[in-house]
Amino acid sequence: MLFAYKSNDGKLVPAPAGTPLDQAIWIDLCKATPEEEAQVLPLVPEIPTLADMEEIEISARLYREKGFEYLTIIVPGLVDNR
């Protein structure tokens, strides 16, 4: 899933449907499809893989690389068929 956010009166709000991603101040990818990743790749140097994110120490999950800020988090969730 791909979610884009904009700033409105100093608050982070969902970007309206159809907003170009280069106008977003925050882009969130969760289990992104290849098509969603393709939409984001022109805007960032790379999208970290799950393996990359799992390697990151908990104390370093917010980092800056090539002028972009990245945040990786662990979120509890349901596993299919459970």
MDAnalysis code that builds the backbone (N, CA, C; Angstrom):
import MDAnalysis as mda
import numpy as np

u = mda.Universe.empty(246, n_residues=82, atom_resindex=np.repeat(np.arange(82), 3), trajectory=True)
u.add_TopologyAttr("name", ["N", "CA", "C"] * 82)
u.add_TopologyAttr("resid", np.arange(1, 83))
u.add_TopologyAttr("resname", ["MET", "LEU", "PHE", "ALA", "TYR", "LYS", "SER", "ASN", "ASP", "GLY", "LYS", "LEU", "VAL", "PRO", "ALA", "PRO", "ALA", "GLY", "THR", "PRO", "LEU", "ASP", "GLN", "ALA", "ILE", "TRP", "ILE", "ASP", "LEU", "CYS", "LYS", "ALA", "THR", "PRO", "GLU", "GLU", "GLU", "ALA", "GLN", "VAL", "LEU", "PRO", "LEU", "VAL", "PRO", "GLU", "ILE", "PRO", "THR", "LEU", "ALA", "ASP", "MET", "GLU", "GLU", "ILE", "GLU", "ILE", "SER", "ALA", "ARG", "LEU", "TYR", "ARG", "GLU", "LYS", "GLY", "PHE", "GLU", "TYR", "LEU", "THR", "ILE", "ILE", "VAL", "PRO", "GLY", "LEU", "VAL", "ASP", "ASN", "ARG"])
u.atoms.positions = np.array([
    [0.840, -1.171, 0.000],
    [0.000, 0.000, 0.000],
    [0.885, 1.235, 0.000],
    [0.429, 2.244, -0.657],
    [1.154, 3.501, -0.751],
    [0.260, 4.600, -0.196],
    [0.798, 5.365, 0.740],
    [0.077, 6.496, 1.312],
    [0.959, 7.723, 1.181],
    [0.373, 8.829, 0.762],
    [1.111, 10.086, 0.635],
    [0.473, 11.113, 1.563],
    [1.316, 11.983, 2.115],
    [0.842, 12.991, 3.066],
    [1.378, 14.359, 2.685],
    [0.598, 15.371, 3.021],
    [0.978, 16.765, 2.795],
    [0.887, 17.495, 4.127],
    [1.363, 18.724, 4.140],
    [1.258, 19.570, 5.322],
    [0.062, 20.498, 5.153],
    [-0.743, 20.603, 6.202],
    [-1.883, 21.515, 6.207],
    [-1.931, 22.188, 7.568],
    [-1.662, 23.485, 7.596],
    [-1.616, 24.241, 8.854],
    [-0.657, 23.606, 9.856],
    [0.481, 23.137, 9.362],
    [1.497, 22.560, 10.232],
    [1.211, 21.135, 10.671],
    [0.181, 20.519, 10.110],
    [-0.166, 19.147, 10.476],
    [0.008, 18.237, 9.268],
    [0.361, 16.999, 9.535],
    [0.495, 15.991, 8.491],
    [-0.894, 15.439, 8.190],
    [-1.336, 15.566, 6.938],
    [-2.665, 15.093, 6.546],
    [-2.542, 14.262, 5.269],
    [-3.453, 13.302, 5.082],
    [-3.405, 12.523, 3.843],
    [-3.536, 13.432, 2.625],
    [-2.731, 13.166, 1.620],
    [-2.816, 13.930, 0.376],
    [-4.067, 13.486, -0.375],
    [-4.782, 14.435, -0.970],
    [-5.966, 14.055, -1.749],
    [-5.593, 13.109, -2.892],
    [-6.513, 12.244, -3.246],
    [-6.287, 11.316, -4.360],
    [-5.879, 12.098, -5.598],
    [-4.908, 11.579, -6.303],
    [-4.446, 12.224, -7.522],
    [-3.346, 13.245, -7.319],
    [-2.974, 13.523, -6.061],
    [-1.883, 14.457, -5.798],
    [-0.576, 13.850, -6.300],
    [0.191, 14.575, -7.109],
    [1.487, 14.040, -7.550],
    [2.381, 13.740, -6.342],
    [3.055, 12.600, -6.377],
    [3.880, 12.199, -5.240],
    [5.013, 13.178, -4.961],
    [5.482, 13.912, -5.971],
    [6.565, 14.864, -5.713],
    [6.092, 16.073, -4.908],
    [4.789, 16.177, -4.652],
    [4.255, 17.239, -3.802],
    [4.028, 16.756, -2.366],
    [4.225, 15.476, -2.120],
    [4.049, 14.928, -0.775],
    [5.281, 15.229, 0.068],
    [5.061, 15.423, 1.378],
    [6.208, 15.597, 2.274],
    [6.544, 14.288, 2.988],
    [5.642, 13.323, 2.917],
    [5.879, 12.011, 3.520],
    [5.214, 10.969, 2.633],
    [5.944, 9.913, 2.307],
    [5.388, 8.800, 1.544],
    [5.601, 7.541, 2.368],
    [4.527, 6.794, 2.573],
    [4.565, 5.585, 3.383],
    [4.276, 4.387, 2.485],
    [5.181, 3.423, 2.492],
    [4.984, 2.178, 1.748],
    [4.856, 1.032, 2.741],
    [3.824, 0.240, 2.586],
    [3.618, -0.934, 3.435],
    [3.207, -2.083, 2.525],
    [4.043, -3.104, 2.442],
    [3.797, -4.224, 1.535],
    [3.495, -3.702, 0.133],
    [4.338, -2.811, -0.329],
    [4.119, -2.155, -1.625],
    [4.196, -3.138, -2.782],
    [3.355, -2.902, -3.757],
    [3.402, -3.681, -4.994],
    [4.542, -3.142, -5.860],
    [4.986, -3.909, -6.841],
    [6.016, -3.385, -7.752],
    [5.570, -2.090, -8.441],
    [4.293, -1.974, -8.748],
    [3.782, -0.760, -9.387],
    [3.902, 0.442, -8.451],
    [3.588, 0.235, -7.160],
    [3.700, 1.328, -6.187],
    [5.159, 1.729, -6.001],
    [6.047, 0.754, -5.928],
    [7.471, 1.068, -5.811],
    [7.948, 1.850, -7.030],
    [7.459, 1.484, -8.207],
    [7.850, 2.185, -9.434],
    [7.410, 3.644, -9.404],
    [6.299, 3.945, -8.738],
    [5.842, 5.328, -8.614],
    [6.780, 6.145, -7.730],
    [7.368, 5.511, -6.729],
    [8.198, 6.214, -5.747],
    [9.658, 6.300, -6.190],
    [10.154, 5.315, -6.903],
    [11.579, 5.261, -7.257],
    [12.126, 6.504, -7.963],
    [11.355, 7.207, -8.790],
    [11.918, 8.429, -9.388],
    [12.204, 9.529, -8.360],
    [11.650, 9.392, -7.155],
    [11.771, 10.441, -6.142],
    [12.859, 10.176, -5.111],
    [13.297, 8.932, -4.973],
    [14.269, 8.567, -3.938],
    [15.398, 7.752, -4.563],
    [16.586, 7.760, -3.932],
    [17.700, 6.984, -4.493],
    [17.422, 5.484, -4.513],
    [16.757, 4.973, -3.475],
    [16.432, 3.549, -3.409],
    [15.369, 3.326, -2.345],
    [14.685, 2.201, -2.441],
    [13.713, 1.800, -1.428],
    [14.339, 0.641, -0.670],
    [14.517, 0.774, 0.648],
    [15.130, -0.320, 1.408],
    [14.293, -1.593, 1.301],
    [14.965, -2.726, 1.186],
    [14.272, -4.014, 1.161],
    [13.920, -4.418, 2.589],
    [13.061, -5.415, 2.727],
    [12.719, -5.920, 4.050],
    [13.976, -6.403, 4.762],
    [14.857, -7.082, 4.045],
    [16.112, -7.559, 4.645],
    [16.954, -6.386, 5.140],
    [17.018, -5.304, 4.347],
    [17.752, -4.108, 4.773],
    [17.168, -3.560, 6.071],
    [15.840, -3.474, 6.124],
    [15.186, -2.887, 7.296],
    [15.350, -3.756, 8.531],
    [15.339, -5.074, 8.350],
    [15.499, -5.973, 9.491],
    [16.902, -5.900, 10.069],
    [17.893, -5.526, 9.257],
    [19.278, -5.417, 9.716],
    [19.521, -4.188, 10.582],
    [18.688, -3.175, 10.436],
    [18.912, -1.902, 11.117],
    [18.687, -2.067, 12.616],
    [19.636, -1.589, 13.398],
    [19.492, -1.636, 14.846],
    [18.333, -0.752, 15.272],
    [17.671, -1.121, 16.349],
    [16.523, -0.358, 16.831],
    [16.891, 1.099, 17.060],
    [18.097, 1.364, 17.528],
    [18.513, 2.742, 17.809],
    [18.788, 3.547, 16.544],
    [18.780, 2.908, 15.376],
    [19.123, 3.609, 14.134],
    [18.002, 3.532, 13.099],
    [16.783, 3.403, 13.532],
    [15.673, 3.231, 12.588],
    [15.225, 4.531, 11.933],
    [15.691, 5.656, 12.410],
    [15.462, 6.938, 11.743],
    [16.821, 7.400, 11.252],
    [16.969, 7.539, 9.939],
    [18.269, 7.916, 9.402],
    [18.102, 8.742, 8.139],
    [19.157, 9.436, 7.778],
    [19.179, 10.259, 6.569],
    [20.208, 9.667, 5.620],
    [19.811, 9.546, 4.358],
    [20.713, 9.016, 3.338],
    [20.471, 9.771, 2.037],
    [21.547, 10.341, 1.492],
    [21.485, 11.076, 0.223],
    [20.398, 12.146, 0.230],
    [20.243, 12.826, 1.371],
    [19.291, 13.925, 1.471],
    [17.859, 13.516, 1.767],
    [17.611, 12.232, 1.951],
    [16.265, 11.761, 2.254],
    [16.242, 11.175, 3.652],
    [15.121, 11.362, 4.356],
    [14.965, 10.795, 5.688],
    [14.162, 9.507, 5.586],
    [14.630, 8.480, 6.285],
    [13.975, 7.181, 6.291],
    [13.608, 6.833, 7.723],
    [12.451, 6.201, 7.891],
    [12.021, 5.706, 9.188],
    [11.510, 4.290, 8.971],
    [12.083, 3.335, 9.677],
    [11.588, 1.965, 9.620],
    [11.056, 1.620, 10.995],
    [9.903, 0.971, 11.022],
    [9.294, 0.611, 12.297],
    [8.807, -0.830, 12.242],
    [8.667, -1.410, 13.410],
    [8.083, -2.735, 13.540],
    [6.684, -2.529, 14.103],
    [5.692, -3.001, 13.370],
    [4.308, -2.835, 13.788],
    [3.686, -4.217, 13.937],
    [3.119, -4.505, 15.106],
    [2.452, -5.800, 15.254],
    [1.296, -5.907, 14.267],
    [1.083, -7.083, 13.745],
    [-0.011, -7.281, 12.802],
    [-0.445, -8.729, 12.787],
    [-1.489, -8.971, 12.051],
    [-2.008, -10.328, 11.930],
    [-1.324, -11.045, 10.781],
    [-1.131, -12.330, 10.950],
    [-0.580, -13.168, 9.897],
    [-1.769, -13.787, 9.163],
    [-1.661, -13.938, 7.856],
    [-2.750, -14.545, 7.087],
    [-3.194, -15.857, 7.721],
    [-4.491, -16.102, 7.706],
    [-5.106, -17.340, 8.215],
    [-4.970, -17.515, 9.719],
    [-4.820, -16.421, 10.448],
    [-4.776, -16.530, 11.919],
    [-5.720, -15.534, 12.525],
])
